Amino acid sequence: MKNNNDMALETMLAHYGEDRFNYHGSVIPPIFQTSLFTFENMEAISRAFSTPGSYLYTRGLNPTVEIAEKKIAWLEGGEKAKLFSSGMGAITASILNFVQTGDHIVALKTVYGPTIKFLADYLAKKFNITTTFIDAGHTDNVLAAVQKNTTLIYLESPTSLVFEVLNLAEIAAFARQHQIATIIDNSWATPLYQKPLAMGIDVVVHSVSKYLSGHSDVVAGVAIASNKIIEAIFEAEHALLGAKIAPLEAWLILRGLRTLPVRMKQHSDSAMQLALYLENHPKVKVVNYPGLPSHPQYLLAKQQLQGYSGLFSFILDADLTKTRRFVDNLKYFKIGVSWGGFESLVLNLAYDGNNNVPAGLVRVSVGLENVEDLKADLDQALKLI
Ligand SMILES: Cc1ncc(COP(=O)(O)O)c(C=O)c1O
C-alpha cells in the first residue's frame, strides 16, 4: 500500500502526521494535557476565533489528538477523521448527523447491541425516527426495506457475533443513486483488511477500543469520511454533545497504531489456525469465521476483505451447562466483553432468558499469546465436556 509520499503502510504509521521538530525532536509526541491554549494578546485570539483549525480549547482541537486522527484518516483512505470518547460516541454522533424527526433508517439486524438499542428505542421514542432491521444474506433485503423517507443505511460487515458479510459496493451504489447516506462499523476488519470508503460507503466508524488501540487500555471511537461530513459532525454532534477524547487516550492510540500491522497479522494467523482446529473437532457444530471456505459468504468476504481479524464464534454440540463448563475451564482465554486486545478472550452470550442465541454459541477473541498454547487450552477444555 503506497500513498502520495510513496511510503508503505508500516512506514506511514510510524511517521505520518508527526512534526517532531515542533517538539524538540522527541520521537514520541507529547501529550498536550491541557484544557486550553493561551494567546499573546486579544488580536491573536480574535484571529484564532476566525481561523479554522486553531487550538483554543481541548473540547475542540488538541495537537496530540490531531496526530492520531491524521494517521487513522490516512489508514482508512478518508479525507478526515474525528476521534470520540468511545465507539458508541462515534456511532451515535454519525447517525444523528444524517437524520431528522420523521426520517427512516435501514439497519442490519445483527449490528452491535447498543447500536440497535439507540436506533430502536432512543431515536424511535424521542425523535420519531424509525428503523427497519433487515437480515443479511442478500443486498435485496436492504433495497426492499428502503422507504420514501429513508435517509440512512447503517451497516456492520462482518458483524461481531455471527460474522455475516454484506455486499458493500452494491449497497453503496444503490444508496448513492437514491441519495441515502451510508455508515459502516468497520471495527472487525480494521482499515487494514477492509476499505469501505473506497467501495462508496460515506462514513466509517470504529470502536478504537478494539484493534486500533489493541492493548485493552483505552475506550475510544472514531468516524472517518470526507472533509465536509466530518466537519459537519465535528461542529454539531461532537462539539455540542461534548464527546471529545482525552489527549492521553489519543496518545495511547498512537502507540497502538505503530504496531497495528504486525499485531493484525498475528491475530489473523492464530485465529485461522484455531478456527480450522475447531472446525475439525467433533464437539463443534459450526465455526463462524469469514476466512473459512465453509462460511456462507466466503467468496464475497474474499473479494471484499484483504484479511481476517482474530474474532470469531463457534457453536458447541452442548447444552448451556456443558458450554459453561468449557468456558470456565479455559486458562488463557479470559472471560470478558470487548475484543481486539493482546489478550485472548471468551464469552458465551447464552444466559437464562436470552433466547436469541444458541446455548452452545461461544465467541473468542484470539490474542497474541502463543497459538500452540491457545490450541492446547481449547483442547483440554473440550475434553471436559
Ligand atoms: C462491533 C462493535 N461496534 C461498536 C462497539 C462500541 O464501541 P465502544 O465500546 O468503544 O463504545 C463495540 C464494542 O464492544 C463493538 O463490538
The ligand as a Gaussian input file, in Angstrom:
#p B3LYP/6-31G(d) Opt

LIG

0 1
 C      -18.755000      -4.083000      16.725000
 C      -18.713000      -3.046000      17.795000
 N      -19.008000      -1.784000      17.470000
 C      -19.010000      -0.805000      18.391000
 C      -18.699000      -1.055000      19.711000
 C      -18.787000       0.068000      20.703000
 O      -17.541000       0.586000      20.988000
 P      -17.141000       1.205000      22.413000
 O      -17.227000       0.101000      23.412000
 O      -15.763000       1.721000      22.183000
 O      -18.133000       2.288000      22.706000
 C      -18.333000      -2.340000      20.095000
 C      -17.924000      -2.584000      21.488000
 O      -17.890000      -3.636000      22.019000
 C      -18.372000      -3.381000      19.119000
 O      -18.089000      -4.650000      19.435000

